[in-house]
């Protein structure tokens, strides 16, 4: 469970956030007595493409290949799971009807490397998880250069060109947590 401020939800809706599309298509409202969320969702404006989000996610996937990955393995695995799932959702949304069920997304993409990556959130960790996640993102979005640097150096180098990716990397640097704290990101989640 994650809590968002009304202002953040409005900003995400106005920017065409993939997360807001997910809420709009699959969300179940338990209570909205003042109609705030209903209004925000009605104001959602889907972008022509999710290419900007895909670009940020591709940049973030580079973190899975950093030289010091072993030092940040747990956090990078969590980052990789988020990045792989979100990249797959964005590509499917770009290709037509959005879908957020991991098994259906894997089937629609028809990319063998994606199935394990999309199921990884519920699977026990394996030594090759970071490579599997990186390959899944690469196979879905296209060529991604390997990092060939440390996680902190990569995050700093991406601050201006890919700020969302850099913010995800900073969370990985902070250390392993239950999941990513999306509400702490500098920019609204994708």
N, C-alpha and C positions, 0 to 999 in steps of 0.2 A: 504494500500500500504506500502510496506517495501522495502528499498534499501539495497542491498548487494554489497560489494566490489567484484571485479573480483577475488581477492585472496581468499576471503571467499567462493565464489561459486566453485572455483577450489578445495579447500580443502573439501568442502561438497561432491562434485562429486567423489573425490578420496576415500572418506570414506564411500561411498554408502548411503548417506543421504536419508531418506524417502522423505524429502521435494524435493530433486532433482529428485527422481523418479516421484513424483507428477508433477513437471514441465515437465519432459520428456513425461509423458503419457497424461497429460491434458492441458499443457500450450499452449497458442497461442502467437506467437511472433508478436509483432506490428512492431518493427523495430530492426534490428541487422545489420547495414550497413557494419561493419567490420567483421562480422561472429564470434564475441567473444563468445556469448552465445551458438551459434550453436556448436562451437568447444568444449566448456565446457560440454554441454549435451552429445555430442558424446563420451566423455571420461568417462562418468558415469559408475561406476562399481558396480553393484548390489551385496550386500553381500549374502552369502549362506542363512543366516537367519537374521531377524531383532530382534533376541533375546536380544542383548545388549541394543537396544533402548527400548524394552519392559521392561527389568529389570529396566532401569532408570525411565521409566514412572510409573512403579509399586511403586518404591521408592518415587517418587514425589506425588503419590496419597495418601500416608500416611499423607501428610500435611492437607488433608481434614478432618482429625480426631483429630487434635491437640486440646489440652485443652483450648487454647486461640483463637479458631476459630472465635468466635463472634467479637473479636477485629479486625480481618483481613478478615471479611466475603466477602466483595466485591472482594478483590484481590484473595482470595482463590477460589471464584466462577469462576473467569476468568482462574485461573490456572487449576482448575478442568475441565472446558470445553475443554481447550487445551489438557490436559493429556488424558481425555476420548476419544476425537476424534482421537488423534494421536495413542493411544494404539489400538483402533479399526482398524485404517488403517494399522498399523503394523501387527496385527494378521491376517487380511485378506490377506495382501501381503505375509505373511509367508505361508498361506494355498494355495497359487496359484496365480491367476491373481490379480494384485493390483486394488483397487477401492477406489475412493476418494469422491464419492457422498454419503452423510450421510444416505439417505434413502435406497440406494442400499446396503450399508455396514450393516445397521441394519438388512435388510432382509437376507443378506448372513450369518450373524452371528446367526440369529435366537434366540437371547437372549432378552427377554422382557425388561429387565432393560436398555438396550442400546438405544432403540428408543427415549425415553424422553431425555436421556443424549445427544444424538447427535443432537437433535433439540433445546437444551437449549440456544444456542447462540442467537437465535432470539426470545426467549420466555421471558416474564417478570419474574423477580426473584420470587422464592417461598421459604418459610422457610426451606424446606427439600432438597434444591438443592445440598448441599454439600454431604449429605448422598446418594442421588440418584446418583451423579457422582462417589462417592467412590464405591458404589455397582456395578455400571456398569463396572468400571475398574476391580474390583475384579472378577466379573462374567466372564469377557473376558480373563484375564491373570492368574487367579488362586488366591490362598489365599494370602492376604496382611495383615500383622499385623497392628493393629491400633497404632497410635503414642504414646499415653499415656505420652505426654510431650508437651512443648510449641513449637511454630513454630521456634523461633530462636534456641532453643536447638536441635531440629530435624535437621535443616539446618546444624548446626555445626557438628553434629554427622555423617552426610552423606557426608561431604566434601571430604573425601578420597575414600570412597567406591562407591559413586554415585554423582560425581561432577555436572553433568547436573541437576539432581534433586535438589541438594543444591542450584544451581544458580537460578533455577525457584523459590525456596522458598525465596531466598533473594529478588527477584523482588516483591514477595507478601509482604514481610516485608516492603519494601520501601513504599508501599501503593497503593491504587487503581489508575489505569490509564486506558486509553481506551482499551488497550490490552497489551500483553507482547511484549517488545522490543527485538525481536529475535536477532537483530544485536548487541545487547549489551551483549549477553551471552559469557561466557568465552570460551566455546567450540562451534563448529558449531552446529546449530540446528539439531535435529534428522531428 
